[in-house]
Amino acid sequence: MPVTKSDLIEQLSEALKLPKGKAELVVNTIFDSMVAALQRGERIEIRGFGSFEVRNYKAYEGRNPRTGEPVHVKPKRLPFFKVGKELRENVNAGTGTIEADDHDDDVVNDEHPDEDDDQD
Amino acid sequence: MTKADIIEAVYEKVGGFSKKEASEIVESVFKTVKQTLATGEKIKISGFGNFVVRAKKARIGRNPQTGEEITISERRVLTFKPSQVLKNVLNGLPAV
C-alpha cells in the first residue's frame, strides 16, 4: 500500500504525540513551503534526501504516441528531483517488494522519461 | 531553500513549538519518508507528487570518456513524478 500524506500525518502524530490537527498543519506547511520555493524558481536542497529544481523546457513539436498525431508542446517549467546519495543507497539496498506500476502515468504526459545519469 | 528554511516555516506558521521542537518534527517527517522509500514502498503527496521506487534491470553501459563497455548491475532507483497541481502552479495555470 502506498503511503499517502494522511499516513504521514498519522505517523507523525503518533510518533511525537502531537494532536492530529497540529500534525496535519506541520506536514502541509512542509510541502506548501516547498511548492512556494519552486514557484519562486528557487532550488531546494535537503541533505540526505535530495534536491529539487525547476527546469525550463523549450517548445517542441511532439506526437501523440497513441494516435501518431503531431501536437505542438508549449514551453514549460517542470520540477526535477535528484535523489541524494544517502537515500539513493538506502533505496538500492532495500529488500521489500516493489508494488507493480499502477499505470497512473498517462502516456502523453510522459515526455521526459527518467534521465539515467547517475554520475554525482 | 534548505531544511533549515523548512524548519523556520514550521516554527513560524504552525506555532506552539520551540525551534528545537520544530527541527525534531521536520526531521521526523523526512525520516519517515526515507524509511518508507527504503522498503520499496511509494509515497504519494497530493498537490506535490509521487515518489516511486523502480527496479531497473542490469544493462550494458559505456564509459563515455573511454568508450569502454561496462555492465551496469541491477538496481533500485527512486523517481519523482510531480503532480499535475504542482506542474500547473509552476506554469502559472490554475491549480486544478
Backbone of each chain as ProteinMPNN parsed JSONL, in Angstrom:
{"seq_chain_A": "MPVTKSDLIEQLSEALKLPKGKAELVVNTIFDSMVAALQRGERIEIRGFGSFEVRNYKAYEGRNPRTGEPVHVKPKRLPFFKVGKELRENVNAGTGTIEADDHDDDVVNDEHPDEDDDQD", "coords_chain_A": {"N_chain_A": [[0.83, -1.215, 0.0], [0.627, 2.155, -0.927], [2.135, 4.963, 0.753], [0.468, 7.699, 1.939], [-0.105, 11.307, 2.184], [-1.831, 11.633, 4.317], [-1.218, 9.352, 5.793], [1.37, 9.972, 6.585], [0.849, 12.107, 8.258], [-0.634, 10.864, 10.241], [1.327, 9.057, 11.249], [3.26, 10.853, 12.171], [1.837, 12.169, 14.143], [1.436, 10.088, 15.959], [4.082, 9.237, 16.547], [5.304, 11.492, 17.725], [3.516, 12.256, 19.595], [1.644, 14.27, 18.935], [-1.207, 16.4, 18.578], [-3.657, 15.454, 16.148], [-4.571, 17.499, 14.357], [-2.573, 19.372, 14.563], [-0.346, 17.983, 13.63], [-1.158, 17.659, 11.039], [-1.148, 20.269, 10.134], [1.573, 20.767, 10.281], [2.707, 18.956, 8.369], [1.438, 19.824, 6.047], [2.442, 22.441, 5.96], [5.157, 21.963, 5.516], [5.217, 20.83, 2.862], [3.841, 22.826, 1.458], [5.578, 25.004, 1.771], [7.688, 24.114, 0.278], [6.577, 23.954, -2.281], [6.074, 26.67, -2.678], [8.687, 27.681, -2.749], [9.678, 26.477, -5.094], [7.978, 27.655, -6.876], [8.908, 30.239, -6.805], [11.077, 29.794, -8.243], [13.184, 28.824, -6.924], [15.809, 26.676, -5.799], [15.686, 23.609, -4.011], [17.285, 22.099, -1.349], [17.712, 19.237, 0.391], [19.492, 17.759, 2.704], [20.705, 14.438, 2.612], [18.394, 13.563, 1.583], [17.54, 14.71, -0.984], [17.486, 16.869, -3.92], [15.543, 19.512, -5.342], [14.743, 21.136, -8.358], [13.723, 23.72, -10.631], [13.182, 23.162, -13.97], [13.5, 24.546, -17.187], [11.729, 24.006, -20.128], [11.909, 24.025, -23.629], [9.625, 24.943, -26.292], [8.29, 22.396, -28.391], [7.758, 20.247, -31.264], [5.698, 17.688, -30.814], [4.363, 14.349, -30.612], [1.325, 12.635, -30.405], [1.536, 9.725, -28.77], [-0.242, 7.655, -28.963], [-1.966, 8.033, -31.148], [-0.33, 9.042, -33.1], [-0.593, 11.499, -34.058], [0.552, 14.794, -34.818], [1.536, 17.148, -32.317], [1.672, 20.42, -30.913], [3.874, 21.335, -28.438], [3.936, 23.511, -25.823], [6.324, 25.899, -24.384], [7.556, 25.072, -21.124], [7.693, 24.807, -17.51], [9.147, 22.523, -15.341], [9.3, 20.592, -12.349], [12.276, 19.106, -11.146], [13.643, 16.286, -9.672], [16.419, 15.253, -7.849], [17.814, 12.485, -6.493], [19.33, 12.2, -3.285], [22.591, 11.107, -2.133], [22.659, 9.398, 0.168], [19.962, 8.534, 0.444], [19.609, 7.376, -2.058], [21.343, 5.208, -1.898], [20.2, 3.787, 0.216], [17.704, 3.148, -0.836], [18.444, 1.545, -2.953], [19.572, -0.568, -1.596], [17.408, -1.665, -0.489], [15.025, -4.211, 0.412], [12.4, -4.901, 0.404], [9.288, -5.791, -1.283], [8.5, -4.455, -4.476], [5.735, -2.764, -5.434], [3.672, -3.349, -8.274], [3.576, -1.153, -11.131], [0.997, 1.237, -11.156], [-0.028, 2.253, -13.447], [-0.76, 4.962, -13.539], [0.487, 6.836, -14.871], [-0.096, 8.949, -17.38], [0.248, 8.517, -20.831], [0.742, 10.632, -22.664], [1.705, 12.569, -21.057], [4.207, 11.837, -20.362], [6.68, 12.851, -21.402], [9.192, 13.187, -20.591], [11.095, 10.907, -19.851], [12.695, 9.046, -17.215], [15.837, 10.347, -16.505], [18.809, 8.8, -16.891], [21.173, 9.526, -15.607], [23.702, 8.907, -13.543], [25.949, 9.888, -12.492], [27.653, 11.601, -9.989]], "CA_chain_A": [[0.0, 0.0, 0.0], [1.405, 3.391, -0.915], [1.991, 5.819, 1.921], [-0.059, 8.996, 1.498], [0.131, 12.409, 3.111], [-2.602, 11.35, 5.551], [-0.455, 8.372, 6.575], [2.497, 10.69, 7.195], [0.264, 12.9, 9.345], [-0.955, 9.863, 11.263], [2.563, 8.543, 11.852], [3.892, 11.949, 12.907], [1.011, 12.386, 15.315], [1.704, 9.018, 16.924], [5.492, 9.189, 16.942], [5.702, 12.617, 18.585], [2.383, 12.573, 20.482], [1.092, 15.573, 18.55], [-2.609, 16.313, 18.152], [-3.799, 15.221, 14.709], [-4.683, 18.757, 13.629], [-1.251, 20.009, 14.582], [0.497, 17.183, 12.729], [-1.626, 17.957, 9.69], [-0.652, 21.618, 9.832], [3.025, 20.646, 10.077], [3.007, 18.282, 7.102], [1.019, 20.732, 4.972], [3.376, 23.571, 5.907], [6.403, 21.492, 4.889], [5.091, 20.717, 1.402], [3.462, 24.133, 0.911], [6.75, 25.873, 1.692], [8.498, 23.613, -0.828], [5.914, 24.379, -3.52], [6.293, 28.117, -2.801], [10.085, 27.884, -3.16], [9.784, 26.108, -6.506], [7.221, 28.67, -7.612], [9.818, 31.382, -6.925], [12.201, 29.352, -9.066], [14.28, 28.507, -6.002], [16.224, 25.298, -5.685], [15.524, 23.091, -2.647], [18.267, 21.057, -1.084], [17.508, 18.607, 1.685], [20.621, 16.837, 2.838], [20.347, 13.062, 2.923], [17.159, 13.223, 0.873], [17.739, 15.025, -2.39], [17.266, 18.265, -4.271], [14.525, 19.806, -6.354], [14.945, 22.392, -9.062], [12.783, 23.925, -11.724], [13.851, 23.18, -15.269], [12.716, 25.156, -18.27], [11.737, 23.227, -21.368], [11.5, 24.804, -24.806], [8.513, 24.412, -27.093], [8.715, 21.439, -29.422], [6.68, 19.551, -31.959], [5.65, 16.314, -30.324], [3.404, 13.488, -31.266], [0.526, 11.816, -29.512], [2.067, 8.383, -29.012], [-1.327, 6.698, -29.216], [-2.562, 8.223, -32.472], [0.682, 9.473, -34.057], [-0.953, 12.852, -34.459], [1.514, 15.788, -34.328], [0.996, 18.162, -31.403], [2.618, 21.46, -30.525], [4.029, 21.398, -26.986], [4.38, 24.858, -25.457], [7.407, 25.912, -23.394], [7.004, 24.839, -19.782], [8.605, 24.628, -16.384], [8.845, 21.286, -14.626], [10.209, 20.32, -11.231], [13.152, 17.958, -11.347], [14.161, 15.8, -8.381], [17.614, 14.423, -7.906], [17.896, 11.801, -5.2], [20.599, 12.364, -2.573], [23.423, 9.907, -2.075], [22.252, 8.503, 1.265], [18.674, 7.915, 0.124], [19.8, 6.517, -3.229], [21.959, 3.967, -1.434], [19.234, 3.05, 1.031], [16.668, 2.616, -1.729], [19.05, 0.461, -3.732], [19.832, -1.69, -0.699], [16.114, -2.109, 0.028], [14.696, -5.597, 0.107], [10.944, -5.089, 0.332], [8.782, -5.978, -2.646], [8.026, -3.243, -5.127], [4.395, -2.913, -5.992], [3.651, -3.11, -9.723], [3.124, 0.183, -11.52], [-0.463, 1.275, -11.275], [-0.366, 2.901, -14.721], [-1.379, 6.279, -13.41], [1.237, 7.715, -15.774], [-0.726, 8.964, -18.688], [1.332, 8.447, -21.809], [1.017, 11.934, -23.274], [2.401, 13.377, -20.074], [5.492, 11.253, -20.01], [7.663, 13.174, -22.441], [10.549, 13.247, -20.055], [11.362, 9.697, -19.091], [13.8, 9.156, -16.252], [17.179, 10.506, -17.049], [19.577, 7.802, -16.148], [22.542, 9.958, -15.294], [23.943, 8.602, -12.13], [27.216, 10.471, -12.022], [27.412, 12.643, -8.993]], "C_chain_A": [[0.862, 1.261, 0.0], [1.145, 4.191, 0.352], [1.572, 7.211, 1.437], [0.261, 10.081, 2.525], [-0.631, 12.178, 4.418], [-1.875, 10.335, 6.428], [0.72, 9.042, 7.284], [2.019, 11.481, 8.405], [-0.022, 11.992, 10.545], [0.299, 9.408, 12.027], [3.264, 9.605, 12.681], [3.161, 12.185, 14.221], [1.296, 11.336, 16.388], [3.134, 9.05, 17.458], [5.848, 10.286, 17.936], [4.577, 13.067, 19.513], [1.847, 13.981, 20.22], [-0.389, 15.398, 18.238], [-2.673, 16.205, 16.631], [-3.796, 16.519, 13.895], [-3.352, 19.469, 13.493], [-0.318, 19.3, 13.591], [0.135, 17.481, 11.275], [-1.093, 19.311, 9.223], [0.847, 21.578, 9.513], [3.329, 20.074, 8.694], [2.588, 19.175, 5.927], [1.984, 21.904, 4.825], [4.681, 23.171, 5.213], [6.256, 21.492, 3.363], [4.677, 22.045, 0.76], [4.678, 25.043, 0.768], [7.67, 25.423, 0.553], [7.893, 24.033, -2.175], [6.178, 25.87, -3.755], [7.717, 28.419, -3.277], [10.254, 27.589, -4.647], [9.08, 27.135, -7.387], [8.07, 29.93, -7.813], [11.025, 31.03, -7.793], [13.411, 28.96, -8.231], [14.563, 27.013, -5.979], [16.045, 24.856, -4.229], [16.559, 21.997, -2.438], [18.077, 20.506, 0.32], [18.544, 17.513, 1.837], [20.146, 15.445, 3.256], [19.094, 12.612, 2.194], [17.339, 13.472, -0.626], [17.499, 16.494, -2.655], [16.213, 18.378, -5.368], [14.936, 21.091, -7.053], [13.941, 22.488, -10.187], [13.578, 23.975, -13.015], [12.918, 23.757, -16.314], [12.85, 24.324, -19.525], [11.215, 24.093, -22.503], [10.28, 24.163, -25.465], [9.068, 23.392, -28.086], [7.5, 20.812, -30.079], [6.716, 18.097, -31.516], [4.628, 15.518, -31.11], [2.594, 12.769, -30.188], [0.922, 10.368, -29.765], [0.978, 7.364, -29.345], [-1.822, 6.801, -30.663], [-1.537, 8.627, -33.535], [0.462, 10.897, -34.549], [0.078, 13.874, -33.94], [0.844, 16.781, -33.384], [2.089, 19.173, -31.078], [2.688, 21.489, -29.001], [4.644, 22.748, -26.644], [5.563, 24.801, -24.482], [6.823, 25.727, -22.003], [8.104, 24.703, -18.754], [8.175, 23.364, -15.664], [9.808, 21.119, -13.461], [11.031, 19.075, -11.541], [13.731, 17.578, -9.998], [15.393, 14.964, -8.614], [17.792, 13.8, -6.529], [19.287, 11.995, -4.591], [21.297, 11.025, -2.404], [22.92, 8.904, -1.037], [20.944, 7.778, 0.925], [18.803, 6.976, -1.068], [20.361, 5.161, -2.807], [20.981, 3.126, -0.619], [18.129, 2.427, 0.188], [17.215, 1.405, -2.483], [19.295, -0.779, -2.874], [18.536, -2.309, -0.192], [15.764, -3.513, -0.423], [13.204, -5.838, -0.028], [10.487, -5.276, -1.103], [8.283, -4.639, -3.186], [6.695, -3.56, -5.786], [4.438, -2.609, -7.494], [3.132, -1.716, -10.003], [1.621, 0.206, -11.683], [-0.922, 2.091, -12.482], [-1.131, 4.204, -14.554], [-0.637, 7.293, -14.284], [0.46, 7.789, -17.081], [0.35, 9.231, -19.728], [1.726, 9.82, -22.354], [1.855, 12.809, -22.345], [3.847, 12.984, -19.87], [6.576, 11.564, -21.033], [9.077, 13.188, -21.903], [10.827, 12.036, -19.192], [12.602, 9.885, -18.214], [15.131, 9.34, -16.947], [18.08, 9.65, -16.198], [21.002, 8.244, -15.841], [22.786, 9.774, -13.82], [25.252, 9.172, -11.618], [26.874, 11.54, -11.012], [28.522, 13.68, -9.036]], "O_chain_A": [[1.739, 1.408, 0.851], [0.071, 4.105, 0.947], [2.258, 7.819, 0.615], [0.822, 9.809, 3.586], [-0.13, 12.493, 5.497], [-1.904, 10.436, 7.654], [1.028, 8.724, 8.433], [2.686, 11.526, 9.438], [0.302, 12.312, 11.689], [0.328, 9.377, 13.257], [3.798, 9.318, 13.752], [3.778, 12.375, 15.269], [1.385, 11.654, 17.574], [3.368, 8.909, 18.659], [6.601, 10.05, 18.88], [4.666, 14.123, 20.14], [1.627, 14.768, 21.142], [-0.792, 14.368, 17.696], [-1.854, 16.787, 15.919], [-3.109, 16.626, 12.879], [-3.044, 20.077, 12.468], [0.399, 19.94, 12.822], [1.0, 17.546, 10.402], [-0.653, 19.472, 8.085], [1.323, 22.259, 8.604], [4.117, 20.644, 7.94], [3.305, 19.269, 4.93], [2.308, 22.314, 3.711], [5.239, 23.937, 4.427], [7.073, 22.083, 2.657], [5.107, 22.358, -0.35], [4.808, 25.764, -0.22], [8.35, 26.244, -0.063], [8.616, 24.418, -3.093], [6.467, 26.289, -4.876], [7.925, 29.305, -4.106], [10.893, 28.353, -5.371], [9.526, 27.44, -8.493], [7.973, 30.602, -8.84], [11.887, 31.872, -8.044], [14.513, 28.786, -8.75], [13.655, 26.194, -6.122], [16.237, 25.657, -3.314], [16.688, 21.083, -3.253], [18.256, 21.214, 1.31], [18.477, 16.475, 1.18], [19.298, 15.3, 4.136], [18.765, 11.425, 2.183], [17.293, 12.54, -1.428], [17.327, 17.279, -1.722], [16.025, 17.479, -6.188], [15.421, 22.025, -6.414], [13.382, 21.488, -10.638], [14.534, 24.74, -13.137], [11.715, 23.493, -16.323], [13.957, 23.978, -19.938], [10.216, 24.799, -22.361], [9.956, 23.0, -25.223], [10.196, 23.529, -28.559], [6.389, 20.833, -29.551], [7.662, 17.37, -31.817], [4.107, 15.964, -32.132], [3.145, 12.347, -29.171], [0.675, 9.837, -30.848], [1.259, 6.326, -29.945], [-2.066, 5.788, -31.319], [-1.827, 8.568, -34.73], [1.235, 11.422, -35.35], [0.443, 13.836, -32.765], [-0.285, 17.206, -33.626], [3.267, 18.831, -30.981], [1.662, 21.653, -28.342], [5.73, 23.087, -27.113], [5.782, 23.78, -23.831], [5.71, 26.179, -21.732], [9.276, 24.511, -19.079], [6.99, 23.156, -15.406], [10.987, 21.458, -13.566], [10.532, 18.115, -12.128], [14.244, 18.425, -9.267], [15.411, 14.078, -9.468], [17.905, 14.504, -5.526], [20.295, 11.957, -5.298], [20.686, 9.962, -2.516], [22.775, 7.716, -1.324], [20.834, 6.564, 1.097], [18.188, 5.91, -1.096], [19.924, 4.113, -3.282], [20.942, 1.903, -0.75], [17.676, 1.317, 0.464], [16.542, 0.384, -2.628], [19.234, -1.904, -3.368], [18.557, -3.355, 0.457], [16.157, -3.949, -1.505], [12.791, -6.885, -0.527], [11.22, -4.954, -2.038], [7.727, -3.816, -2.459], [6.565, -4.493, -6.578], [5.161, -1.711, -7.927], [2.354, -1.159, -9.229], [1.039, -0.7, -12.28], [-2.059, 2.56, -12.532], [-2.035, 4.51, -15.331], [-1.058, 8.441, -14.425], [0.368, 6.8, -17.807], [1.24, 10.059, -19.531], [2.911, 10.124, -22.486], [2.61, 13.673, -22.791], [4.621, 13.727, -19.268], [7.3, 10.673, -21.478], [10.044, 13.2, -22.665], [10.801, 12.112, -17.964], [13.432, 10.763, -18.451], [15.496, 8.59, -17.852], [18.113, 9.754, -14.971], [21.924, 7.428, -15.821], [22.155, 10.407, -12.973], [25.624, 8.97, -10.462], [25.912, 12.29, -11.177], [28.497, 14.643, -8.269]]}, "seq_chain_B": "MTKADIIEAVYEKVGGFSKKEASEIVESVFKTVKQTLATGEKIKISGFGNFVVRAKKARIGRNPQTGEEITISERRVLTFKPSQVLKNVLNGLPAV", "coords_chain_B": {"N_chain_B": [[16.538, 26.929, -0.955], [16.74, 25.287, 2.136], [16.724, 22.562, 4.539], [16.719, 23.915, 6.93], [15.288, 26.236, 6.349], [12.771, 25.179, 5.933], [12.197, 24.227, 8.454], [12.105, 26.659, 9.806], [9.828, 27.747, 8.577], [7.859, 26.007, 9.565], [8.118, 26.533, 12.28], [7.328, 29.239, 12.371], [4.792, 29.372, 11.029], [3.152, 27.286, 12.046], [3.441, 27.332, 14.83], [3.614, 27.288, 18.496], [5.666, 25.609, 19.035], [9.072, 25.168, 20.092], [12.123, 26.25, 18.473], [13.822, 24.09, 18.427], [12.109, 21.951, 18.812], [10.551, 22.215, 16.506], [12.472, 21.594, 14.638], [13.007, 18.902, 15.282], [10.569, 17.773, 14.641], [10.316, 18.222, 11.866], [12.514, 16.766, 10.982], [11.647, 14.245, 11.718], [9.51, 13.813, 9.961], [10.804, 13.72, 7.422], [12.419, 11.544, 7.929], [10.581, 9.451, 8.187], [9.585, 9.418, 5.565], [11.912, 8.7, 4.154], [12.515, 6.19, 5.273], [10.292, 4.738, 4.5], [10.536, 4.731, 1.695], [12.861, 3.281, 1.455], [11.982, 0.751, 1.931], [10.866, 0.103, -0.41], [8.381, 0.946, -0.844], [5.935, 3.222, -2.194], [5.494, 6.833, -2.025], [2.862, 9.056, -1.753], [2.067, 12.32, -2.235], [-0.443, 14.451, -2.174], [-1.01, 17.167, -4.329], [1.629, 17.674, -4.539], [3.447, 15.489, -5.393], [4.454, 12.148, -6.506], [6.646, 9.793, -5.04], [8.428, 7.22, -6.306], [9.691, 3.94, -6.161], [11.66, 2.195, -8.403], [12.492, -0.851, -10.049], [15.368, -1.547, -11.774], [16.611, -3.287, -14.549], [19.688, -5.12, -15.103], [22.101, -3.723, -17.332], [24.064, -3.148, -20.318], [26.41, -0.68, -20.231], [28.366, 2.222, -21.088], [31.472, 3.672, -20.627], [31.59, 7.009, -20.984], [33.853, 8.505, -21.341], [35.99, 6.809, -22.031], [34.909, 4.958, -23.7], [34.75, 2.396, -23.06], [33.138, -0.702, -22.433], [30.807, -1.469, -19.885], [29.148, -3.418, -17.388], [26.143, -2.462, -16.1], [24.855, -2.959, -13.056], [21.901, -4.659, -11.814], [19.488, -2.674, -10.201], [17.853, -0.546, -7.765], [15.982, 2.35, -8.184], [15.045, 5.711, -7.321], [12.297, 7.583, -8.312], [10.737, 10.696, -9.067], [7.541, 11.828, -9.569], [6.015, 14.613, -10.519], [2.991, 16.16, -9.324], [0.003, 17.004, -11.168], [-1.073, 19.332, -10.215], [1.138, 20.68, -9.064], [2.69, 21.029, -11.362], [1.01, 22.709, -12.811], [0.931, 24.973, -11.129], [3.588, 25.84, -11.299], [3.607, 26.73, -13.847], [2.01, 28.885, -13.938], [-0.669, 28.348, -14.17], [-4.168, 27.681, -13.379], [-4.564, 25.779, -10.372], [-6.049, 23.372, -10.475]], "CA_chain_B": [[15.867, 26.539, 0.276], [17.317, 24.108, 2.789], [15.886, 22.04, 5.607], [16.627, 24.964, 7.952], [14.197, 27.139, 5.947], [11.51, 24.457, 6.139], [12.018, 24.238, 9.914], [11.709, 28.045, 10.104], [8.437, 27.901, 8.134], [7.021, 25.272, 10.519], [8.205, 27.289, 13.533], [6.557, 30.48, 12.265], [3.397, 29.222, 10.578], [2.35, 26.39, 12.881], [3.48, 27.908, 16.166], [3.452, 26.402, 19.643], [6.872, 24.785, 19.208], [10.362, 25.85, 20.107], [12.869, 25.957, 17.244], [14.374, 22.745, 18.552], [10.994, 21.023, 18.564], [10.204, 22.306, 15.079], [13.521, 20.863, 13.935], [12.792, 17.462, 15.509], [9.347, 17.375, 13.934], [10.616, 18.167, 10.427], [13.414, 15.614, 10.794], [10.834, 13.039, 11.858], [8.741, 13.624, 8.72], [11.702, 13.246, 6.363], [12.89, 10.215, 8.299], [9.511, 8.515, 7.81], [9.565, 9.323, 4.099], [13.098, 7.95, 3.721], [12.391, 4.781, 5.687], [9.254, 4.126, 3.663], [11.085, 4.506, 0.352], [13.886, 2.236, 1.549], [11.328, -0.561, 1.898], [10.344, -0.107, -1.763], [7.01, 1.479, -0.87], [5.874, 4.561, -2.766], [4.915, 7.906, -1.218], [2.006, 9.926, -2.561], [1.727, 13.568, -1.571], [-1.357, 15.145, -3.073], [-0.627, 18.562, -4.544], [3.082, 17.769, -4.688], [3.856, 14.468, -6.356], [4.677, 10.79, -6.004], [7.998, 9.239, -5.063], [8.233, 5.82, -6.656], [10.895, 3.122, -6.302], [11.582, 1.332, -9.57], [13.564, -1.83, -10.203], [15.978, -1.472, -13.113], [17.37, -4.492, -14.89], [21.084, -4.899, -15.463], [22.26, -3.423, -18.755], [25.42, -2.809, -20.71], [26.608, 0.748, -20.42], [29.635, 2.569, -21.673], [32.132, 4.821, -20.025], [31.593, 7.983, -22.075], [35.203, 9.04, -21.518], [36.92, 5.865, -22.647], [34.196, 4.102, -24.644], [34.823, 1.046, -22.515], [31.842, -1.275, -22.048], [30.701, -1.952, -18.511], [27.817, -3.885, -17.05], [25.507, -1.725, -15.015], [24.134, -4.032, -12.377], [20.506, -4.499, -11.435], [19.431, -1.786, -9.045], [16.59, 0.149, -7.499], [16.149, 3.797, -8.231], [13.904, 6.484, -6.859], [11.887, 8.617, -9.264], [9.723, 11.624, -8.58], [6.597, 12.24, -10.601], [5.286, 15.752, -9.966], [1.539, 16.128, -9.527], [-0.495, 17.974, -12.149], [-1.259, 20.591, -9.489], [2.44, 21.345, -8.967], [3.081, 21.449, -12.715], [0.187, 23.871, -13.156], [1.37, 26.106, -10.319], [4.871, 26.324, -11.834], [3.386, 27.324, -15.16], [1.07, 29.986, -13.8], [-2.023, 27.915, -14.533], [-4.978, 27.339, -12.204], [-4.049, 24.543, -9.77], [-6.751, 22.17, -10.962]], "C_chain_B": [[16.512, 25.28, 0.841], [16.345, 23.625, 3.874], [15.685, 23.09, 6.705], [15.482, 25.931, 7.628], [12.834, 26.488, 6.154], [11.178, 24.443, 7.633], [11.511, 25.613, 10.36], [10.229, 28.269, 9.745], [7.487, 27.212, 9.105], [6.967, 26.029, 11.845], [7.3, 28.516, 13.491], [5.074, 30.258, 11.968], [2.545, 28.337, 11.483], [2.284, 26.928, 14.306], [3.285, 26.888, 17.272], [4.632, 25.475, 19.866], [8.072, 25.698, 19.4], [11.047, 25.522, 18.783], [13.382, 24.524, 17.25], [13.293, 21.7, 18.268], [10.609, 21.012, 17.084], [11.209, 21.506, 14.252], [13.325, 19.35, 14.061], [11.597, 16.943, 14.716], [9.619, 17.225, 12.433], [11.528, 16.972, 10.121], [12.611, 14.316, 10.816], [10.047, 12.756, 10.579], [9.641, 13.093, 7.612], [12.219, 11.84, 6.651], [11.842, 9.158, 7.899], [9.471, 8.315, 6.299], [10.73, 8.448, 3.622], [12.98, 6.465, 4.055], [11.371, 4.044, 4.828], [9.819, 3.78, 2.292], [12.128, 3.394, 0.362], [13.259, 0.84, 1.561], [10.741, -0.844, 0.516], [8.932, 0.43, -1.936], [6.993, 2.879, -1.47], [5.208, 5.552, -1.824], [4.099, 8.8, -2.144], [1.632, 11.164, -1.762], [0.832, 14.364, -2.517], [-0.959, 16.615, -3.155], [0.86, 18.749, -4.727], [3.581, 16.76, -5.717], [4.053, 13.122, -5.695], [6.145, 10.423, -6.105], [7.841, 7.734, -5.252], [9.577, 5.11, -6.797], [10.696, 2.199, -7.494], [12.769, 0.383, -9.605], [14.074, -1.74, -11.635], [16.756, -2.754, -13.355], [18.823, -4.12, -15.178], [21.152, -4.569, -16.953], [23.717, -3.093, -19.041], [25.496, -1.31, -20.932], [27.984, 0.988, -20.991], [30.211, 3.745, -20.893], [32.273, 5.869, -21.122], [32.99, 8.554, -22.345], [36.091, 8.103, -22.348], [36.237, 4.979, -23.691], [34.155, 2.652, -24.19], [33.438, 0.531, -22.09], [31.862, -1.761, -20.604], [29.276, -2.442, -18.263], [27.297, -3.048, -15.9], [24.58, -2.716, -14.325], [22.679, -3.648, -12.102], [20.442, -3.562, -10.231], [18.031, -1.205, -8.895], [16.854, 1.633, -7.514], [14.866, 4.474, -7.762], [13.557, 7.512, -7.928], [10.8, 9.469, -8.623], [8.834, 12.013, -9.746], [5.771, 13.391, -10.037], [3.793, 15.647, -10.249], [1.149, 17.183, -10.559], [-0.67, 19.342, -11.488], [0.059, 21.365, -9.416], [2.887, 21.85, -10.341], [2.297, 22.689, -13.142], [0.664, 25.117, -12.431], [2.663, 26.706, -10.894], [4.7, 27.026, -13.179], [2.322, 28.415, -15.142], [-0.354, 29.637, -14.214], [-2.834, 27.687, -13.266], [-4.578, 25.962, -11.686], [-4.744, 23.292, -10.301], [-7.552, 22.436, -12.22]], "O_chain_B": [[16.792, 24.329, 0.11], [15.285, 24.215, 4.087], [14.626, 23.152, 7.33], [14.785, 26.391, 8.533], [11.864, 27.158, 6.507], [10.025, 24.625, 8.025], [10.605, 25.714, 11.187], [9.481, 28.891, 10.5], [6.433, 27.756, 9.437], [5.906, 26.151, 12.458], [6.59, 28.804, 14.455], [4.209, 30.882, 12.582], [1.357, 28.599, 11.671], [1.215, 26.976, 14.914], [2.846, 25.764, 17.025], [4.612, 24.649, 20.778], [8.091, 26.839, 18.939], [10.611, 24.629, 18.056], [13.378, 23.838, 16.228], [13.529, 20.707, 17.58], [10.375, 19.959, 16.491], [10.842, 20.83, 13.291], [13.458, 18.611, 13.085], [11.612, 15.829, 14.192], [9.213, 16.244, 11.809], [11.337, 16.265, 9.131], [12.865, 13.403, 10.029], [9.927, 11.605, 10.159], [9.29, 12.126, 6.937], [12.431, 11.045, 5.735], [12.181, 8.111, 7.346], [9.34, 7.192, 5.813], [10.547, 7.564, 2.786], [13.299, 5.601, 3.238], [11.561, 2.88, 4.474], [9.61, 2.677, 1.785], [12.261, 2.652, -0.612], [13.927, -0.143, 1.24], [10.179, -1.916, 0.292], [8.361, 0.379, -3.026], [7.936, 3.646, -1.275], [4.452, 5.165, -0.933], [4.584, 9.243, -3.185], [0.96, 11.07, -0.735], [1.294, 14.885, -3.532], [-0.61, 17.225, -2.145], [1.318, 19.85, -5.034], [4.075, 17.136, -6.78], [3.85, 12.966, -4.491], [6.805, 10.697, -7.108], [7.195, 7.062, -4.448], [10.485, 5.606, -7.463], [9.686, 1.503, -7.587], [13.89, 0.744, -9.249], [13.302, -1.843, -12.588], [17.468, -3.242, -12.477], [19.143, -2.965, -15.459], [20.356, -5.077, -17.742], [24.496, -2.8, -18.135], [24.739, -0.745, -21.721], [28.689, 0.042, -21.34], [29.501, 4.691, -20.552], [32.997, 5.649, -22.092], [33.27, 9.027, -23.446], [36.831, 8.534, -23.232], [36.914, 4.321, -24.481], [33.588, 1.793, -24.865], [32.667, 1.257, -21.461], [32.825, -2.389, -20.163], [28.322, -1.939, -18.856], [27.937, -2.94, -14.854], [23.645, -3.242, -14.93], [22.298, -2.479, -12.152], [21.276, -3.662, -9.331], [17.166, -1.35, -9.759], [17.826, 2.115, -6.931], [13.776, 3.903, -7.801], [14.434, 8.235, -8.4], [10.052, 9.014, -7.757], [9.314, 12.471, -10.783], [4.921, 13.178, -9.173], [3.38, 15.114, -11.279], [1.887, 18.14, -10.789], [-0.447, 20.377, -12.114], [0.09, 22.568, -9.677], [3.4, 22.962, -10.464], [2.848, 23.603, -13.756], [0.789, 26.186, -13.03], [2.811, 27.926, -10.964], [5.548, 27.817, -13.59], [1.803, 28.817, -16.184], [-1.144, 30.514, -14.563], [-2.261, 27.517, -12.19], [-4.283, 25.068, -12.479], [-4.098, 22.273, -10.547], [-8.194, 21.527, -12.747]]}, "name": "protein", "num_of_chains": 2, "seq": "MPVTKSDLIEQLSEALKLPKGKAELVVNTIFDSMVAALQRGERIEIRGFGSFEVRNYKAYEGRNPRTGEPVHVKPKRLPFFKVGKELRENVNAGTGTIEADDHDDDVVNDEHPDEDDDQDMTKADIIEAVYEKVGGFSKKEASEIVESVFKTVKQTLATGEKIKISGFGNFVVRAKKARIGRNPQTGEEITISERRVLTFKPSQVLKNVLNGLPAV"}
